[in-house]
């Protein structure tokens, strides 16, 4: 696959969801994709086919995060991604919004090695990898209410999980849940409230559930 072929396929899929993608973003996404494909031959980072650039692979790994980026508030400065795995949606989101400070949380050592290599290869400033369970990070007071946005895709969403991860988010901040076409979500518990459910990629029938952490009066 040449860079021209990658660009053509990406722009075609982006056009399906009315996304404008700059040259800089295309270059970053191509570097990420090629690195992911190379590492995926050695360790299981994704079950999606990478040898050939299929529409499903482009939509899931690259277009979904770009579509979600449209819903990130302009004033957001930091994001924590839980269960980062092969790097999507966190890395494409960072490529699209480079000013965001990114913290990726992943429990598996080899996947963390890939994520750190991706940060180095893509020359991403303000991006770090935490090799830990997200529950363990809550022992660090400096991470409490430290982020404007928290994202989750490959994590089972339960009420208990939402109650835990909201601790990373500032009052008024958001939680993004990347979901497929099926599956019920637990009712958000205070201080999280549901704000909207947005379509991401029609071909995948994927959705972005947006929750907000209610501000506490007097803070």
C-alpha positions as CSV (number, residue, x, y, z in Angstrom):
1,X,0.0,0.0,0.0
2,X,1.4,3.4,-1.0
3,X,0.9,6.6,0.8
4,X,-1.3,7.8,-2.0
5,X,-3.5,4.7,-1.7
6,X,-3.7,5.3,2.1
7,X,-4.7,8.9,1.6
8,X,-7.3,8.1,-1.1
9,X,-8.9,5.5,1.1
10,X,-8.9,7.6,4.2
11,X,-10.4,10.6,2.5
12,X,-13.0,8.5,0.9
13,X,-14.1,7.1,4.2
14,X,-13.9,10.5,5.9
15,X,-16.2,11.9,3.2
16,X,-18.8,9.4,4.2
17,X,-19.2,11.2,7.6
18,X,-18.5,14.7,6.2
19,X,-15.1,15.0,7.8
20,X,-12.4,17.3,6.6
21,X,-8.9,15.9,7.2
22,X,-5.7,17.9,6.9
23,X,-2.5,16.7,5.3
24,X,-0.8,16.8,8.8
25,X,-3.5,14.5,10.2
26,X,-3.3,12.1,7.3
27,X,0.5,11.8,7.7
28,X,0.1,11.1,11.5
29,X,-2.6,8.5,10.9
30,X,-0.6,6.8,8.2
31,X,2.4,6.6,10.5
32,X,0.2,5.1,13.3
33,X,-1.4,2.6,11.0
34,X,1.9,1.3,9.6
35,X,3.4,1.0,13.0
36,X,0.3,-0.8,14.3
37,X,0.4,-3.2,11.3
38,X,4.0,-4.0,11.9
39,X,3.6,-4.6,15.7
40,X,0.4,-6.6,15.2
41,X,2.4,-9.3,13.5
42,X,4.3,-9.9,16.8
43,X,1.6,-9.1,19.5
44,X,-2.1,-9.1,19.3
45,X,-3.1,-5.4,19.3
46,X,-6.2,-5.7,17.2
47,X,-8.3,-8.4,15.5
48,X,-9.1,-6.1,12.6
49,X,-7.3,-7.0,9.3
50,X,-4.3,-4.8,8.7
51,X,-2.5,-6.5,5.8
52,X,-5.1,-4.9,3.5
53,X,-6.6,-1.6,4.3
54,X,-10.3,-2.5,4.5
55,X,-13.1,0.0,4.9
56,X,-14.0,-1.6,8.3
57,X,-10.4,-1.2,9.6
58,X,-10.2,2.5,8.5
59,X,-13.6,3.3,9.9
60,X,-13.0,1.6,13.3
61,X,-9.4,2.6,13.9
62,X,-9.3,6.0,12.3
63,X,-12.6,7.5,11.3
64,X,-14.4,6.9,14.6
65,X,-11.9,8.8,16.7
66,X,-11.9,11.7,14.1
67,X,-15.7,11.8,14.2
68,X,-15.6,11.9,18.0
69,X,-13.0,14.7,18.0
70,X,-15.8,17.0,16.7
71,X,-17.5,16.6,20.1
72,X,-14.5,17.6,22.2
73,X,-15.0,21.0,23.7
74,X,-12.7,23.7,22.5
75,X,-11.6,24.5,26.0
76,X,-10.6,20.9,26.8
77,X,-6.9,20.6,27.6
78,X,-6.4,17.0,28.8
79,X,-7.7,13.5,28.2
80,X,-7.2,10.2,29.9
81,X,-8.0,7.0,27.9
82,X,-8.8,3.8,29.8
83,X,-7.7,0.5,28.3
84,X,-5.7,2.0,25.4
85,X,-4.6,-1.4,23.9
86,X,-3.7,-0.8,20.3
87,X,-4.0,2.9,20.6
88,X,-7.4,3.7,19.1
89,X,-9.2,5.9,19.8
90,X,-6.6,7.7,21.9
91,X,-3.8,8.1,19.3
92,X,-5.9,9.3,16.4
93,X,-7.7,11.7,18.7
94,X,-4.3,13.1,19.8
95,X,-3.2,13.4,16.2
96,X,-6.4,15.3,15.4
97,X,-6.2,17.5,18.5
98,X,-2.5,17.8,19.2
99,X,-2.9,20.4,21.9
100,X,-4.6,17.9,24.2
101,X,-2.4,16.4,26.9
102,X,-2.9,12.6,26.7
103,X,-2.6,9.9,29.3
104,X,-3.1,6.3,28.1
105,X,-3.8,3.7,30.7
106,X,-3.0,0.0,29.8
107,X,-2.4,-2.9,32.0
108,X,-0.5,-5.2,29.6
109,X,3.2,-4.6,29.4
110,X,3.7,-5.4,25.7
111,X,0.9,-3.2,24.7
112,X,2.4,-0.4,26.7
113,X,5.7,-0.9,24.8
114,X,3.8,-0.4,21.6
115,X,2.0,2.7,22.9
116,X,5.3,4.3,24.0
117,X,6.9,3.5,20.6
118,X,3.9,5.1,18.9
119,X,4.3,8.2,21.0
120,X,8.0,8.3,19.9
121,X,7.4,7.5,16.3
122,X,4.6,10.1,15.9
123,X,6.6,12.7,17.9
124,X,3.6,13.4,20.1
125,X,4.3,16.0,22.7
126,X,2.3,15.8,25.9
127,X,1.5,12.1,25.7
128,X,2.3,9.5,28.3
129,X,1.6,5.8,29.0
130,X,0.6,4.4,32.4
131,X,1.2,0.7,32.8
132,X,-1.4,0.0,35.5
133,X,-5.0,-0.8,36.1
134,X,-7.1,2.4,36.2
135,X,-8.2,1.6,39.8
136,X,-4.6,1.7,40.9
137,X,-4.1,5.2,39.6
138,X,-6.7,6.5,42.0
139,X,-4.1,6.1,44.8
140,X,-2.4,9.1,43.2
141,X,-4.1,12.3,44.5
142,X,-2.6,14.4,41.6
143,X,-4.8,12.4,39.1
144,X,-8.0,13.1,40.9
145,X,-10.2,15.4,38.8
146,X,-7.1,16.1,36.7
147,X,-8.7,15.7,33.2
148,X,-11.2,17.5,31.1
149,X,-12.1,14.4,29.1
150,X,-12.0,10.6,29.7
151,X,-12.5,8.1,26.9
152,X,-13.2,4.4,26.9
153,X,-13.8,1.8,24.1
154,X,-12.5,-1.7,24.9
155,X,-13.7,-1.7,28.5
156,X,-16.8,-3.3,29.8
157,X,-19.0,-0.5,31.0
158,X,-20.8,-1.1,34.3
159,X,-22.2,1.2,36.9
160,X,-19.2,0.5,39.2
161,X,-16.8,1.3,36.4
162,X,-18.4,4.6,35.7
163,X,-18.4,5.5,39.4
164,X,-14.6,4.8,39.4
165,X,-13.5,6.5,36.2
166,X,-15.4,9.7,36.9
167,X,-12.9,10.4,39.7
168,X,-10.3,11.3,37.0
169,X,-12.6,14.0,35.5
170,X,-13.0,17.6,36.6
171,X,-16.4,18.9,37.5
172,X,-18.0,20.0,34.2
173,X,-15.7,17.6,32.3
174,X,-16.9,14.8,29.9
175,X,-16.8,11.1,29.6
176,X,-16.8,9.6,26.0
177,X,-18.0,6.0,25.7
178,X,-17.4,4.4,22.2
179,X,-20.2,1.9,21.7
180,X,-21.4,-0.5,19.0
181,X,-24.9,-0.8,17.6
182,X,-26.2,-3.0,20.5
183,X,-25.7,-3.3,24.2
184,X,-27.4,-1.4,27.0
185,X,-25.5,1.1,29.1
186,X,-26.0,1.3,32.8
187,X,-27.9,4.4,34.0
188,X,-25.3,7.1,34.8
189,X,-25.0,7.6,38.6
190,X,-24.3,11.0,40.2
191,X,-22.2,13.0,39.6
192,X,-22.3,11.7,35.9
193,X,-25.3,12.7,33.8
194,X,-26.1,11.8,30.2
195,X,-25.8,14.6,27.7
196,X,-26.2,13.0,24.3
197,X,-25.7,9.9,22.1
198,X,-24.1,10.8,18.8
199,X,-23.7,8.6,15.6
200,X,-20.1,8.0,14.7
201,X,-19.8,5.8,11.5
202,X,-23.1,4.8,9.9
203,X,-21.6,1.7,8.2
204,X,-20.6,0.4,11.7
205,X,-23.7,1.7,13.4
206,X,-21.4,2.9,16.1
207,X,-22.3,5.5,18.7
208,X,-20.6,8.0,21.0
209,X,-22.3,8.2,24.4
210,X,-21.4,11.6,26.0
211,X,-21.7,11.9,29.8
212,X,-20.9,15.0,31.8
213,X,-19.6,15.2,35.4
214,X,-21.9,17.6,37.2
215,X,-20.3,20.6,38.8
216,X,-20.5,20.8,42.6
217,X,-22.0,24.0,43.9
218,X,-19.5,26.1,45.8
219,X,-16.4,24.6,44.3
